[in-house]
Amino acid sequence: MRLIDANVILRYLLNDHEALSPKAKEAVEQGACTTIEVLAEVVYVLGGVYKAGRSEICDWLVCFLDEVSIGNKQATVYALERYRETNFDFIDCVLLGYNHVLGRSIYTFDKALSRMLRDGREQKDS
C-alpha cells in the first residue's frame, strides 16, 4: 500500500491538473494510505491557498477517508468534525480527537484548548 502525500491528495480532491490528477486517482484506487500529519498540510493548503471553507474541507476529507487507510481514523474524523464546528486550528482539533476518542491526556498552556478539553471530558464522563 502506497503512502500518499499532500500533493497527491490535493490533485485527487481538486481534480485540477490534467496529467497529475488521473495519476492521483489511480494511486488512491490501487490502495493508498496517509497520515494525520499529511492531512494537516492538506487542511492548511485547502483553507489558505484555495480559500475553501471549514465545512467544505471537512466534507471532502471525511469522504476521502472512506477511500484510503489512515491510523486512528475515528480520532481523525472526530478532529475534522471539531474543525468544522469550532475556530480551533486543525492540530488543536487533532489533540481533541486524541483526547476524546483515544483517551489521551493532553497537557497544554492554551486556555481555550484546555477549556474545550475539560468541557468535552465532563460531557463524556456524565
PyMOL commands that set and color helices and strands:
alter all, ss='L'
color gray80, all
select helices_A, chain A and resi 6-14+20-29+36-48+54-64+73-85+90-102+111-125
alter helices_A, ss='H'
color red, helices_A
select strands_A, chain A and resi 2-3+32-34+69-70
alter strands_A, ss='S'
color yellow, strands_A
deselect
rebuild
show_as cartoon
